[in-house]
Every structure is written in structure tokens, then in C-alpha cells.
Amino acid sequence: MPTNEEEIIQNVRRKAHEYDKFSGCSQSVLLSIQEEFGLENLAAFKSATVFGGGVGRSGETCGALIGALMALGLVIGREKMEDTEVYRKAMQPAR
């Protein structure tokens, strides 16, 4: 992996760990990715509040994974419900 990508990963990891001291792994990961790539979106950040602790602290799907997927959606997600082509293309990197 090129150094630049490695630096990005390390920056995101470091920030996410710092933010997690306030609780909320989903928001920690999402915010660190948003900041690294200039994707600030308050609505997305707020919506990630309830995913911490494995979705509402239930121990289910990891909140950090959900936060990362939300960030991916901000980059490659569809903007209109009818845009099924973008939807299909976005599923590949999400897997």
C-alpha cells in the first residue's frame, strides 16, 4: 500500500480512537473519515449517534463498521431513490 494511503488510514485510526473517548464508535469513525476527506455532513453525523455499541448498545452490528459504511455512502451513494445504477455500483465496495 502506498505511503499516502497508509498515512490516511493512520490519521483516521488515530482520530477515531481520540473521538471514541466521548463514546460512540460509529460517530468516531464517521467523523474521522469525514474530516480526512472533507465530507462534513452534520445530518449524517447526527444520524450515527444511535449506532454506537452495536446499534443502540445492543451488541449487534458494530457501530464502527456502520460509521465507515455511512462515510462510503457519502462518497459514492445515490442522491435520488430512482438511481438504481448508482445503487448497484455502490454495493461492490461496500462488500
N, C-alpha and C positions, 0 to 999 in steps of 0.2 A: 504494500500500500504506500503511495507517495507520502512524503513528509507532510504536505499541506493537509491532506485528508486526515492523517494521524493527529495533527495539531487541532483540527476541528473537533475530532472525536474527544480528544483530551480536554479541550475547552468546555465542550458540552458536558462531559462527565464531571469535571470539577465544579462547574456552576450548579449542576443538578444536585450534587452532594451538598453544596453550600445552602441551596434553597430548601432542601429537604429538612433542615433543622427547624423550619416553620411548619412542618407536617405537609403531607400531600405530594406523594411521589409523582402522580400524574401531572400536576401543575409544575412541579420542579423540572421534570424532563421537558414538558411542552415549552415552558418559559425559556429554558436554556437554549433550546433549538430555535425558538422564535428570535431571541436576541442574536444568536450566532449568524442567522441568515436574514435578519431584518424583516421578520414576518410578524411583527407585533400586531396582535389582534385581541382586544380586551374581551370580546364576546367568547372567543374560543377558550381563552384563559379561564374566564369565569365558569364556563360550562364544564371544565375539567375538575372543578372543585370536588364534586361528588364521586370521582373515580378513585380517590386515594384509598389505600388499604385493601385493594382488590375489590373495587366497586362498593362504595359506602361502607368500607371497613368490614366487608363480609368474607374476605379471604378468597374471593373468586378471581376473575381475570385481573392480572397485575395492572395496577394503575399506571406504572411507568410505561408499560407496553402501550396502553391506551393513549397516553400523552404523546408518545412517539408517533403513533399512527395518526393522531389528530394533526400533528405537525406535517406529516407526509401529505395528508389531505389538503392542508392549506397550500401546499406547493402544487400538487398535481390533481386535486379534486375538481369535480364538476361544479359549475356555477348555476346550472339550470337542471331541474329534475329530468327534463326530456333528453338530456345529452347522454344517452346510453353508451355512446362510443367512448367518451372520456371516462365514464364509469368503468367500463370493461378494461380499458388501458390502465387505470389506477389500481386495479386489483392485482396485477402482476407484481409490482414492487412491494405491495402490502403483504404478500405471502412470504 
